[in-house]
Amino acid sequence: MTVRSRYRIIPVLLILLSNLLLGGVCWLLLSIILKDPEALDDLAVGGKIFMGLIFLTELMLLHILMVGCRRIKTDSQRIVFIHPFFPFIRRSFKWKKLDYHLTVMEYAKYNGRHETVWIIRRGRVKACISSLYIRNFMEIKDSLHIPDRGERHITWYKKTLCLLRLSKVPVFYSRYRS
């Protein structure tokens, strides 16, 4: 049986709008710099740092849009992640090639907590599925044909290292391990 993901409208729209607004600001800054390259030399150090932070924030939001908001399709053979704007860009994993999945709890100030499933191969995160962006998250989680290693609470620093594939996922040994 094939299971397809459905988006939660509000978070995806917020990410789209913030990408459009910040992308417009980045486009405006780039057009100013390209028209007059000496304008960048006249700018103070604080202004250059601020421009750099704007560009980094836009890159981060684009990454969230392109990786976090992918459409997901699972069947008995594999899981497929489909790019939201270019559906011909797909990334698929066969179940035999994956090791297990973890449920990582993430906390936010205003919307409480949400679950993220990390799909693991050789100790590294290969893909993430977040309940923040997907409406039928539990249905997709139940359709995963790889072992479940339970729920983990990982610090934000370790999460960042694992998601950037700079560190392996920590192994927890406890009597409550599932």
ChimeraX attribute file (.defattr): number of C-alpha atoms within 10 A of each C-alpha:
attribute: neighborCount
match mode: 1-to-1
recipient: residues
	/A:1	7
	/A:2	12
	/A:3	17
	/A:4	16
	/A:5	19
	/A:6	15
	/A:7	19
	/A:8	15
	/A:9	11
	/A:10	11
	/A:11	14
	/A:12	18
	/A:13	12
	/A:14	11
	/A:15	16
	/A:16	15
	/A:17	12
	/A:18	15
	/A:19	20
	/A:20	15
	/A:21	13
	/A:22	17
	/A:23	19
	/A:24	13
	/A:25	16
	/A:26	17
	/A:27	13
	/A:28	12
	/A:29	14
	/A:30	15
	/A:31	12
	/A:32	14
	/A:33	14
	/A:34	12
	/A:35	9
	/A:36	11
	/A:37	12
	/A:38	11
	/A:39	11
	/A:40	14
	/A:41	11
	/A:42	10
	/A:43	10
	/A:44	10
	/A:45	11
	/A:46	9
	/A:47	12
	/A:48	14
	/A:49	11
	/A:50	12
	/A:51	16
	/A:52	13
	/A:53	12
	/A:54	17
	/A:55	19
	/A:56	12
	/A:57	15
	/A:58	21
	/A:59	15
	/A:60	13
	/A:61	20
	/A:62	18
	/A:63	12
	/A:64	16
	/A:65	18
	/A:66	16
	/A:67	17
	/A:68	20
	/A:69	23
	/A:70	23
	/A:71	22
	/A:72	22
	/A:73	18
	/A:74	23
	/A:75	17
	/A:76	13
	/A:77	12
	/A:78	17
	/A:79	22
	/A:80	18
	/A:81	22
	/A:82	20
	/A:83	19
	/A:84	17
	/A:85	11
	/A:86	9
	/A:87	11
	/A:88	9
	/A:89	10
	/A:90	14
	/A:91	12
	/A:92	14
	/A:93	16
	/A:94	14
	/A:95	17
	/A:96	10
	/A:97	12
	/A:98	17
	/A:99	15
	/A:100	19
	/A:101	24
	/A:102	20
	/A:103	21
	/A:104	19
	/A:105	16
	/A:106	19
	/A:107	12
	/A:108	8
	/A:109	6
	/A:110	6
	/A:111	8
	/A:112	8
	/A:113	13
	/A:114	15
	/A:115	18
	/A:116	19
	/A:117	22
	/A:118	21
	/A:119	22
	/A:120	20
	/A:121	16
	/A:122	12
	/A:123	16
	/A:124	19
	/A:125	22
	/A:126	16
	/A:127	18
	/A:128	20
	/A:129	24
	/A:130	20
	/A:131	20
	/A:132	20
	/A:133	21
	/A:134	22
	/A:135	15
	/A:136	15
	/A:137	21
	/A:138	11
	/A:139	12
	/A:140	23
	/A:141	18
	/A:142	11
	/A:143	17
	/A:144	19
	/A:145	19
	/A:146	16
	/A:147	12
	/A:148	17
	/A:149	14
	/A:150	14
	/A:151	16
	/A:152	15
	/A:153	10
	/A:154	14
	/A:155	10
	/A:156	11
	/A:157	8
	/A:158	15
	/A:159	19
	/A:160	13
	/A:161	13
	/A:162	19
	/A:163	17
	/A:164	12
	/A:165	14
	/A:166	12
	/A:167	15
	/A:168	18
	/A:169	21
	/A:170	13
	/A:171	9
	/A:172	10
	/A:173	7
	/A:174	7
	/A:175	6
	/A:176	7
	/A:177	10
	/A:178	9
